[in-house]
């Protein structure tokens, strides 16, 4: 088949999805949401989450040896943890809220959790949604992914440097979660 630029342009609908067009929403656990300063952090994540990701997945093969040969069978679906990068404001609202969440999961001096655990009401785990937006059509949502049963496992360092004069602090936060689902960005229904 001969090279045809117009056919290529027609295949890349609306100029292609753009990695900068997304929104991250976090529904904080009720226990954390009730703590001072967390309600504002819940709203601010939508604006200050600078880097997120659409989840990848894999099916790990199960290898069985037989007469010197390796046969591979489909194993279980697994996925990597979700790591996001957040712009830090001078009030440290999101950072403090994440610290409070982790402290409630396992307190520093006692390692005692303030949560009931599990996935029931009162759990330390909650759901997140990452929504991809269109560059066209007024920025309408095009695809969304819901992370089920997520909780923070690692709040990254904040680098301090006298030479960084034209920068805003950022930090990462890694979340473990149970699984993800592709959802309709308008209704939230599982696809």
N, CA, C and O of each residue as an XYZ file, in Angstrom:
764
protein
N       0.842     -1.178      0.000
C       0.000      0.000      0.000
C       0.884      1.236      0.000
O       1.847      1.322      0.761
N       0.559      2.164     -0.834
C       1.342      3.392     -0.959
C       1.068      4.330      0.221
O      -0.008      4.310      0.820
N       2.047      5.128      0.526
C       1.931      6.126      1.581
C       0.816      7.113      1.235
O       0.791      7.658      0.132
N      -0.112      7.346      2.177
C      -1.205      8.268      1.933
C      -1.433      9.087      3.201
O      -2.009      8.596      4.172
N      -0.985     10.315      3.185
C      -1.064     11.186      4.344
C      -2.506     11.458      4.763
O      -2.788     11.526      5.959
N      -3.416     11.614      3.819
C      -4.807     11.897      4.159
C      -5.468     10.713      4.868
O      -6.268     10.917      5.782
N      -5.151      9.491      4.467
C      -5.701      8.324      5.165
C      -5.208      8.278      6.606
O      -5.966      7.964      7.523
N      -3.918      8.599      6.796
C      -3.370      8.652      8.151
C      -4.091      9.712      8.974
O      -4.480      9.443     10.110
N      -4.275     10.896      8.434
C      -4.946     11.984      9.154
C      -6.366     11.606      9.539
O      -6.838     11.979     10.613
N      -7.054     10.866      8.671
C      -8.429     10.441      8.963
C      -8.487      9.408     10.074
O      -9.495      9.317     10.775
N      -7.428      8.627     10.250
C      -7.402      7.607     11.305
C      -7.144      8.198     12.683
O      -7.598      7.642     13.683
N      -6.431      9.304     12.755
C      -6.115      9.934     14.031
C      -7.243     10.917     14.374
O      -7.142     12.117     14.120
N      -8.302     10.381     14.949
C      -9.530     11.122     15.193
C      -9.271     12.354     16.062
O      -8.643     12.261     17.116
N      -9.758     13.496     15.608
C      -9.654     14.779     16.324
C      -8.228     15.150     16.700
O      -8.014     15.882     17.667
N      -7.248     14.654     15.949
C      -5.866     15.020     16.219
C      -5.204     14.205     17.308
O      -4.087     14.529     17.711
N      -5.848     13.158     17.801
C      -5.239     12.281     18.802
C      -5.467     12.748     20.230
O      -5.633     13.939     20.492
N      -5.472     11.787     21.149
C      -5.619     12.089     22.578
C      -4.343     12.766     23.078
O      -3.243     12.398     22.665
N      -4.482     13.727     23.943
C      -3.343     14.488     24.472
C      -3.106     14.147     25.938
O      -4.047     14.135     26.732
N      -1.854     13.868     26.303
C      -1.569     13.468     27.684
C      -1.798     14.585     28.699
O      -1.907     14.308     29.894
N      -1.872     15.820     28.262
C      -2.074     16.926     29.203
C      -3.544     17.198     29.483
O      -3.863     18.057     30.305
N      -4.439     16.490     28.823
C      -5.871     16.738     28.974
C      -6.491     15.668     29.879
O      -7.084     14.708     29.384
N      -6.359     15.825     31.186
C      -6.919     14.845     32.118
C      -7.281     15.523     33.424
O      -6.869     16.648     33.707
N      -8.064     14.804     34.206
C      -8.434     15.258     35.538
C      -8.416     14.051     36.472
O      -8.865     12.963     36.111
N      -7.896     14.257     37.663
C      -7.839     13.204     38.684
C      -8.779     13.603     39.805
O      -8.685     14.714     40.325
N      -9.683     12.711     40.186
C     -10.537     13.001     41.338
C     -10.363     11.893     42.367
O     -10.344     10.706     42.041
N     -10.238     12.316     43.609
C     -10.052     11.401     44.731
C     -11.203     11.618     45.702
O     -11.452     12.742     46.138
N     -11.889     10.563     46.034
C     -12.914     10.624     47.079
C     -12.231     10.128     48.353
O     -11.974      8.933     48.496
N     -11.942     11.031     49.262
C     -11.213     10.676     50.471
C     -12.086      9.831     51.388
O     -13.305     10.006     51.399
N     -11.498      8.920     52.155
C     -12.284      8.136     53.115
C     -12.988      9.052     54.105
O     -12.473     10.117     54.447
N     -14.165      8.640     54.566
C     -14.964      9.480     55.459
C     -14.180      9.920     56.694
O     -14.260     11.082     57.092
N     -13.427      9.011     57.299
C     -12.673      9.353     58.501
C     -11.663     10.469     58.215
O     -11.488     11.373     59.031
N     -11.003     10.405     57.059
C     -10.009     11.422     56.703
C     -10.711     12.705     56.284
O     -10.263     13.799     56.627
N     -11.807     12.578     55.544
C     -12.548     13.745     55.065
C     -13.015     14.613     56.224
O     -13.124     15.830     56.074
N     -13.291     14.017     57.371
C     -13.749     14.765     58.537
C     -12.649     15.520     59.263
O     -12.944     16.315     60.156
N     -11.389     15.297     58.908
C     -10.275     15.973     59.581
C     -10.095     17.380     59.027
O     -10.458     17.654     57.883
N      -9.543     18.257     59.827
C      -9.364     19.658     59.436
C      -8.513     19.779     58.174
O      -7.455     19.158     58.074
N      -8.969     20.570     57.225
C      -8.207     20.883     56.020
C      -8.342     19.891     54.882
O      -7.855     20.160     53.784
N      -8.981     18.762     55.101
C      -9.022     17.721     54.073
C     -10.057     18.027     52.995
O      -9.835     17.702     51.829
N     -11.180     18.644     53.356
C     -12.220     18.941     52.361
C     -11.660     19.795     51.229
O     -11.961     19.544     50.062
N     -10.868     20.779     51.550
C     -10.270     21.627     50.513
C      -9.254     20.846     49.693
O      -9.147     21.055     48.485
N      -8.512     19.958     50.324
C      -7.538     19.135     49.599
C      -8.235     18.246     48.585
O      -7.719     18.031     47.488
N      -9.403     17.727     48.942
C     -10.159     16.870     48.023
C     -10.501     17.639     46.748
O     -10.420     17.083     45.653
N     -10.879     18.898     46.875
C     -11.185     19.726     45.707
C      -9.913     20.090     44.946
O      -9.912     20.114     43.715
N      -8.842     20.373     45.663
C      -7.613     20.859     45.035
C      -6.887     19.784     44.224
O      -6.163     20.120     43.286
N      -7.058     18.512     44.555
C      -6.393     17.454     43.797
C      -6.746     17.562     42.317
O      -5.894     17.320     41.462
N      -7.970     17.917     42.008
C      -8.397     18.048     40.604
C      -7.509     19.030     39.842
O      -7.255     18.845     38.652
N      -7.041     20.065     40.522
C      -6.248     21.095     39.868
C      -4.744     20.878     40.016
O      -3.982     21.213     39.110
N      -4.314     20.329     41.132
C      -2.883     20.263     41.424
C      -2.247     18.909     41.126
O      -1.035     18.757     41.277
N      -3.038     17.925     40.708
C      -2.457     16.655     40.269
C      -1.913     16.878     38.866
O      -2.669     16.964     37.899
N      -0.598     16.968     38.772
C       0.088     17.333     37.530
C       0.348     16.127     36.632
O       0.314     16.246     35.407
N       0.602     14.992     37.223
C       0.919     13.785     36.460
C       0.116     12.630     37.048
O       0.114     12.414     38.260
N      -0.552     11.905     36.191
C      -1.243     10.687     36.591
C      -1.002      9.669     35.495
O      -0.074      9.832     34.703
N      -1.799      8.640     35.430
C      -1.616      7.659     34.366
C      -2.901      6.886     34.140
O      -3.716      6.713     35.046
N      -3.059      6.431     32.926
C      -4.100      5.474     32.609
C      -3.473      4.111     32.883
O      -2.356      3.848     32.437
N      -4.166      3.248     33.602
C      -3.518      2.021     34.070
C      -3.154      1.049     32.960
O      -3.889      0.870     31.989
N      -2.008      0.436     33.135
C      -1.631     -0.688     32.298
C      -2.068     -1.966     32.996
O      -2.479     -1.937     34.156
N      -1.981     -3.056     32.309
C      -2.309     -4.331     32.929
C      -1.536     -5.434     32.249
O      -1.025     -5.265     31.142
N      -1.458     -6.553     32.915
C      -0.774     -7.695     32.337
C      -1.433     -8.981     32.814
O      -2.076     -9.023     33.863
N      -1.261    -10.001     32.035
C      -1.649    -11.343     32.458
C      -0.359    -12.132     32.516
O       0.252    -12.425     31.489
N       0.046    -12.472     33.721
C       1.298    -13.197     33.905
C       1.134    -14.644     33.450
O       0.161    -15.309     33.808
N       2.087    -15.125     32.661
C       1.985    -16.525     32.238
C       2.402    -17.474     33.363
O       3.268    -17.162     34.180
N       1.761    -18.631     33.378
C       2.156    -19.724     34.265
C       2.938    -20.702     33.397
O       2.413    -21.222     32.413
N       4.175    -20.948     33.757
C       5.030    -21.826     32.969
C       5.035    -23.226     33.577
O       5.283    -23.400     34.770
N       4.758    -24.210     32.741
C       4.772    -25.609     33.157
C       5.811    -26.332     32.305
O       5.756    -26.279     31.076
N       6.750    -27.002     32.950
C       7.772    -27.752     32.231
C       7.256    -29.154     31.921
O       6.640    -29.809     32.762
N       7.526    -29.602     30.683
C       7.117    -30.942     30.273
C       8.124    -31.464     29.255
O       8.232    -30.915     28.159
N       8.852    -32.502     29.595
C       9.830    -33.137     28.719
C      10.793    -32.124     28.096
O      11.057    -32.154     26.894
N      11.305    -31.235     28.932
C      12.296    -30.279     28.449
C      11.701    -29.075     27.729
O      12.443    -28.207     27.270
N      10.411    -29.009     27.626
C       9.750    -27.871     26.980
C       9.023    -27.055     28.032
O       8.594    -27.577     29.061
N       8.897    -25.790     27.760
C       8.118    -24.917     28.634
C       6.811    -24.575     27.937
O       6.806    -24.022     26.837
N       5.713    -24.909     28.583
C       4.392    -24.547     28.074
C       3.871    -23.397     28.918
O       4.034    -23.381     30.138
N       3.249    -22.445     28.264
C       2.757    -21.265     28.987
C       1.239    -21.223     28.938
O       0.614    -21.417     27.896
N       0.667    -20.959     30.124
C      -0.778    -20.849     30.277
C      -1.093    -19.491     30.875
O      -0.278    -18.899     31.583
N      -2.275    -19.015     30.582
C      -2.683    -17.707     31.109
C      -2.848    -17.782     32.619
O      -3.525    -18.665     33.145
N      -2.211    -16.830     33.308
C      -2.331    -16.727     34.758
C      -3.356    -15.671     35.135
O      -4.398    -15.545     34.491
N      -3.063    -14.930     36.159
C      -3.985    -13.913     36.661
C      -3.632    -12.530     36.141
O      -2.477    -12.244     35.824
N      -4.643    -11.680     36.060
C      -4.419    -10.282     35.694
C      -3.816     -9.542     36.880
O      -4.267     -9.703     38.014
N      -2.814     -8.747     36.621
C      -2.203     -7.913     37.648
C      -1.986     -6.518     37.072
O      -2.069     -6.318     35.861
N      -1.712     -5.570     37.939
C      -1.477     -4.197     37.501
C      -0.527     -3.541     38.484
O      -0.421     -3.938     39.645
N       0.158     -2.528     37.986
C       1.108     -1.785     38.808
C       0.370     -0.789     39.693
O      -0.766     -0.412     39.407
N       1.025     -0.368     40.766
C       0.475      0.682     41.614
C       0.339      1.968     40.805
O       0.985      2.138     39.771
N      -0.505      2.861     41.288
C      -0.724      4.163     40.653
C       0.137      5.203     41.358
O       0.020      5.389     42.569
N       0.998      5.880     40.612
C       1.803      6.963     41.170
C       1.411      8.265     40.493
O       1.416      8.368     39.267
N       1.069      9.258     41.308
C       0.706     10.573     40.773
C       1.719     11.606     41.273
O       2.389     11.397     42.284
N       1.814     12.705     40.561
C       2.670     13.825     40.963
C       1.779     15.027     41.226
O       0.898     15.349     40.430
N       2.018     15.679     42.343
C       1.169     16.780     42.788
C       2.005     18.038     42.944
O       3.098     18.001     43.508
N       1.478     19.167     42.434
C       2.089     20.477     42.671
C       1.808     20.853     44.122
O       0.665     20.759     44.569
N       2.815     21.273     44.854
C       2.657     21.598     46.267
C       2.332     23.074     46.435
O       3.053     23.930     45.924
N       1.255     23.379     47.145
C       0.960     24.776     47.465
C       1.627     25.126     48.792
O       2.087     24.237     49.509
N       1.683     26.403     49.119
C       2.382     26.821     50.336
C       1.671     26.369     51.606
O       2.286     26.323     52.671
N       0.389     26.037     51.510
C      -0.336     25.530     52.669
C      -0.139     24.026     52.860
O      -0.541     23.479     53.887
N       0.477     23.349     51.880
C       0.699     21.896     51.935
C      -0.617     21.142     52.129
O      -0.624     20.074     52.741
N      -1.734     21.677     51.619
C      -3.047     21.083     51.888
C      -3.111     19.601     51.512
O      -3.503     18.764     52.324
N      -2.724     19.286     50.276
C      -2.831     17.898     49.829
C      -1.811     17.026     50.554
O      -2.117     15.904     50.959
N      -0.603     17.548     50.714
C       0.442     16.788     51.415
C      -0.001     16.465     52.840
O       0.131     15.327     53.289
N      -0.526     17.464     53.550
C      -0.983     17.243     54.928
C      -2.138     16.237     54.969
O      -2.195     15.382     55.854
N      -3.057     16.346     54.004
C      -4.198     15.423     53.978
C      -3.724     13.989     53.736
O      -4.237     13.055     54.353
N      -2.759     13.813     52.853
C      -2.211     12.475     52.613
C      -1.475     11.951     53.846
O      -1.568     10.767     54.171
N      -0.736     12.843     54.538
C      -0.069     12.438     55.780
C      -1.092     11.977     56.816
O      -0.885     10.973     57.497
N      -2.197     12.717     56.929
C      -3.246     12.351     57.886
C      -3.861     11.002     57.514
O      -4.157     10.184     58.385
N      -4.049     10.780     56.221
C      -4.616      9.509     55.756
C      -3.691      8.358     56.137
O      -4.136      7.350     56.686
N      -2.390      8.516     55.839
C      -1.442      7.447     56.159
C      -1.317      7.249     57.672
O      -1.186      6.118     58.140
N      -1.357      8.345     58.437
C      -1.291      8.248     59.899
C      -2.504      7.498     60.438
O      -2.390      6.725     61.390
N      -3.671      7.729     59.823
C      -4.883      7.029     60.255
C      -4.823      5.542     59.904
O      -5.408      4.718     60.607
N      -4.117      5.191     58.818
C      -3.961      3.783     58.440
C      -3.016      3.081     59.404
O      -3.293      1.968     59.850
N      -1.891      3.734     59.727
C      -0.906      3.149     60.647
C      -0.179      4.293     61.340
O       0.704      4.923     60.756
N      -0.548      4.553     62.567
C       0.025      5.659     63.333
C       1.525      5.455     63.542
O       1.987      4.320     63.657
N       2.284      6.550     63.592
C       3.743      6.461     63.745
C       4.178      5.695     64.990
O       4.863      4.680     64.860
N       3.811      6.133     66.177
C       4.366      5.454     67.355
C       3.717      4.110     67.671
O       4.353      3.250     68.281
N       2.450      3.914     67.262
C       1.756      2.698     67.694
C       1.457      1.718     66.564
O       1.193      0.545     66.828
N       1.491      2.162     65.336
C       1.098      1.414     64.132
C      -0.367      0.955     64.187
O      -0.773      0.092     63.408
N      -1.148      1.517     65.089
C      -2.561      1.178     65.202
C      -3.349      1.956     64.161
O      -3.107      3.143     63.943
N      -4.295      1.275     63.519
C      -5.141      1.906     62.515
C      -6.398      2.477     63.152
O      -6.961      1.888     64.074
N      -6.829      3.619     62.655
C      -8.082      4.213     63.105
C      -9.265      3.699     62.283
O     -10.414      4.026     62.579
N      -8.989      2.902     61.258
C     -10.025      2.413     60.358
C     -10.479      1.022     60.749
O      -9.795      0.298     61.472
N     -11.663      0.667     60.246
C     -12.177     -0.688     60.428
C     -11.506     -1.669     59.475
O     -11.506     -2.875     59.722
N     -10.926     -1.150     58.373
C     -10.259     -1.997     57.393
C     -11.226     -2.520     56.355
O     -12.409     -2.181     56.357
N     -10.706     -3.351     55.469
C     -11.546     -3.940     54.438
C     -12.079     -2.922     53.459
O     -11.489     -1.860     53.259
N     -13.215     -3.261     52.842
C     -13.803     -2.355     51.853
C     -15.153     -1.831     52.298
O     -15.828     -1.136     51.539
N     -15.553     -2.149     53.504
C     -16.845     -1.703     54.012
C     -16.791     -0.226     54.366
O     -15.737      0.404     54.279
N     -17.916      0.314     54.761
C     -17.970      1.690     55.231
C     -16.985      1.829     56.388
O     -16.917      0.963     57.259
N     -16.237      2.902     56.394
C     -15.231      3.094     57.421
C     -13.875      2.555     57.038
O     -12.973      2.509     57.875
N     -13.706      2.149     55.800
C     -12.444      1.592     55.331
C     -11.409      2.678     55.072
O     -11.755      3.840     54.863
N     -10.149      2.294     55.088
C      -9.066      3.195     54.720
C      -8.945      3.322     53.208
O      -8.258      4.221     52.722
N      -9.599      2.441     52.454
C      -9.506      2.436     51.000
C     -10.685      3.185     50.392
O     -11.778      3.218     50.957
N     -10.445      3.780     49.240
C     -11.477      4.555     48.558
C     -11.287      4.409     47.051
O     -10.382      3.708     46.599
N     -12.130      5.061     46.292
C     -12.060      4.972     44.838
C     -11.571      6.284     44.237
O     -11.881      7.365     44.737
N     -10.807      6.171     43.162
C     -10.327      7.331     42.404
C     -10.857      7.219     40.997
O     -11.218      6.133     40.544
N     -10.906      8.335     40.308
C     -11.248      8.322     38.889
C     -10.276      9.227     38.151
O     -10.074     10.380     38.532
N      -9.671      8.691     37.086
C      -8.860      9.486     36.165
C      -9.678      9.614     34.889
O     -10.106      8.614     34.312
N      -9.894     10.850     34.451
C     -10.724     11.105     33.279
C      -9.887     11.778     32.200
O      -9.249     12.803     32.439
N      -9.898     11.194     31.022
C      -9.238     11.780     29.850
C     -10.223     12.742     29.204
O     -11.384     12.398     28.982
N      -9.760     13.935     28.906
C     -10.604     14.957     28.288
C     -10.226     15.131     26.818
O      -9.093     14.879     26.410
N     -11.199     15.563     26.050
C     -10.956     15.858     24.647
C     -10.338     17.241     24.505
O     -10.682     18.159     25.249
N      -9.447     17.385     23.573
C      -8.892     18.702     23.252
C      -9.922     19.498     22.473
O      -9.882     20.728     22.442
N     -10.836     18.792     21.852
C     -11.905     19.389     21.055
C     -13.221     19.279     21.824
O     -13.224     18.883     22.990
N     -14.299     19.614     21.204
C     -15.638     19.461     21.793
C     -15.746     20.125     23.163
O     -16.432     19.606     24.043
N     -15.088     21.249     23.356
C     -15.186     21.974     24.617
C     -14.542     21.278     25.793
O     -14.885     21.564     26.941
N     -13.617     20.370     25.536
C     -12.933     19.676     26.626
C     -13.784     18.620     27.297
O     -13.569     18.306     28.468
N     -14.743     18.070     26.581
C     -15.629     17.060     27.177
C     -14.855     15.784     27.499
O     -13.863     15.475     26.838
N     -15.309     15.036     28.519
C     -14.634     13.784     28.877
C     -14.820     12.728     27.795
O     -15.900     12.600     27.218
N     -13.750     11.968     27.523
C     -13.819     10.943     26.485
C     -13.679      9.526     27.042
O     -14.246      8.586     26.484
N     -12.940      9.367     28.122
C     -12.718      8.041     28.709
C     -12.379      8.235     30.178
O     -11.764      9.235     30.548
N     -12.777      7.286     31.017
C     -12.465      7.377     32.441
C     -12.104      5.995     32.975
O     -12.566      4.973     32.468
N     -11.267      5.991     34.009
C     -10.849      4.764     34.677
C     -11.045      4.950     36.172
O     -10.621      5.951     36.750
N     -11.691      3.975     36.783
C     -11.952      4.018     38.221
C     -11.029      3.022     38.909
O     -11.002      1.843     38.557
N     -10.278      3.499     39.888
C      -9.387      2.667     40.687
C     -10.151      2.278     41.955
O     -10.512      3.140     42.756
N     -10.389      1.002     42.130
C     -11.228      0.507     43.218
C     -10.363      0.179     44.437
O      -9.340     -0.497     44.327
N     -10.796      0.672     45.600
C     -10.143      0.316     46.856
C      -8.709      0.811     46.959
O      -7.815      0.038     47.303
N      -8.473      2.081     46.667
C      -7.111      2.638     46.665
C      -6.771      3.264     48.016
O      -7.642      3.770     48.724
N      -5.489      3.217     48.350
C      -4.991      3.895     49.549
C      -3.516      4.227     49.329
O      -2.829      3.536     48.577
N      -3.020      5.297     49.991
C      -1.627      5.704     49.785
C      -0.651      4.750     50.467
O      -0.837      4.364     51.621
N       0.389      4.379     49.728
C       1.433      3.531     50.298
C       2.757      4.262     50.430
O       3.637      3.820     51.167
N       2.908      5.383     49.720
C       4.194      6.086     49.730
C       3.979      7.535     49.337
O       3.510      7.817     48.234
N       4.315      8.453     50.226
C       4.369      9.880     49.881
C       5.834     10.176     49.611
O       6.683      9.993     50.482
N       6.125     10.631     48.408
C       7.506     10.869     48.004
C       8.126     12.085     48.678
O       7.438     12.931     49.248
N       9.443     12.141     48.590
C      10.197     13.273     49.126
C       9.836     14.551     48.382
O       9.380     14.512     47.239
N      10.045     15.681     49.046
C       9.976     16.986     48.388
C      11.400     17.509     48.352
O      11.998     17.776     49.395
N      11.938     17.653     47.157
C      13.322     18.115     47.011
C      13.407     19.605     47.327
O      12.633     20.408     46.807
N      14.350     19.956     48.176
C      14.627     21.356     48.503
C      16.011     21.699     47.954
O      16.951     20.914     48.076
N      16.121     22.886     47.344
C      17.368     23.235     46.669
C      17.453     24.739     46.534
O      16.568     25.346     45.931
N      18.497     25.365     47.079
C      18.652     26.816     46.989
C      18.768     27.289     45.545
O      18.454     28.440     45.244
N      19.208     26.426     44.663
C      19.374     26.811     43.264
C      18.101     26.730     42.440
O      18.082     27.202     41.303
N      17.041     26.146     42.976
C      15.773     26.027     42.234
C      14.917     27.256     42.495
O      14.036     27.247     43.354
N      15.192     28.315     41.738
C      14.488     29.580     41.975
C      13.256     29.751     41.103
O      12.352     30.506     41.461
N      13.200     29.076     39.982
C      12.067     29.213     39.067
C      11.315     27.890     38.956
O      11.128     27.355     37.863
N      10.889     27.377     40.101
C      10.196     26.090     40.101
C       9.181     26.054     41.231
O       9.296     26.791     42.209
N       8.193     25.192     41.084
C       7.222     24.928     42.142
C       7.494     23.518     42.644
O       7.728     22.603     41.854
N       7.461     23.348     43.960
C       7.682     22.028     44.530
C       6.646     21.036     44.022
O       5.481     21.375     43.813
N       7.092     19.820     43.833
C       6.189     18.711     43.517
C       6.548     17.535     44.419
O       7.654     17.459     44.955
N       5.614     16.641     44.573
C       5.886     15.391     45.266
C       5.025     14.307     44.639
O       4.003     14.592     44.014
N       5.442     13.083     44.812
C       4.681     11.962     44.285
C       3.944     11.272     45.421
O       4.325     11.379     46.587
N       2.908     10.579     45.067
C       2.223      9.715     46.008
C       1.854      8.444     45.260
O       1.271      8.499     44.176
N       2.192      7.311     45.837
C       1.897      6.020     45.231
C       0.727      5.395     45.978
O       0.671      5.398     47.208
N      -0.203      4.861     45.197
C      -1.396      4.234     45.748
C      -1.464      2.772     45.306
O      -1.266      2.466     44.130
N      -1.738      1.892     46.229
C      -2.110      0.521     45.894
C      -3.618      0.526     45.686
O      -4.321      1.361     46.256
N      -4.112     -0.383     44.886
C      -5.554     -0.503     44.683
C      -5.871     -1.946     44.336
O      -4.984     -2.727     43.989
N      -7.148     -2.288     44.434
C      -7.565     -3.671     44.222
C      -7.647     -4.021     42.741
O      -7.122     -5.051     42.320
N      -8.289     -3.190     41.960
C      -8.386     -3.360     40.513
C      -8.875     -2.048     39.923
O      -9.201     -1.120     40.663
N      -8.928     -1.962     38.617
C      -9.481     -0.789     37.945
C     -10.575     -1.228     36.986
O     -10.624     -2.375     36.542
N     -11.444     -0.282     36.684
C     -12.515     -0.519     35.723
C     -12.583      0.658     34.767
O     -12.461      1.807     35.190
N     -12.776      0.385     33.478
C     -13.074      1.449     32.527
C     -14.521      1.843     32.771
O     -15.401      0.984     32.820
N     -14.772      3.135     32.924
C     -16.127      3.615     33.203
C     -16.521      4.702     32.213
O     -15.673      5.395     31.651
N     -17.811      4.830     32.019
C     -18.339      5.912     31.191
C     -18.058      7.223     31.898
O     -18.460      7.381     33.050
N     -17.379      8.181     31.251
C     -17.001      9.405     31.944
C     -18.198     10.282     32.328
O     -18.079     11.131     33.212
N     -19.338     10.088     31.681
C     -20.510     10.895     32.000
C     -21.370     10.288     33.102
O     -21.882     11.011     33.957
N     -21.532      8.960     33.090
C     -22.429      8.316     34.047
C     -21.709      7.550     35.149
O     -22.295      7.284     36.199
N     -20.438      7.189     34.924
C     -19.701      6.388     35.893
C     -20.000      4.904     35.801
O     -19.462      4.111     36.573
N     -20.873      4.515     34.843
C     -21.215      3.099     34.675
C     -20.027      2.329     34.120
O     -19.308      2.827     33.254
N     -19.820      1.113     34.621
C     -18.726      0.268     34.153
C     -18.954     -0.102     32.699
O     -20.065     -0.460     32.307
N     -17.896     -0.014     31.901
C     -17.996     -0.363     30.483
C     -17.666     -1.816     30.267
O     -17.697     -2.294     29.133
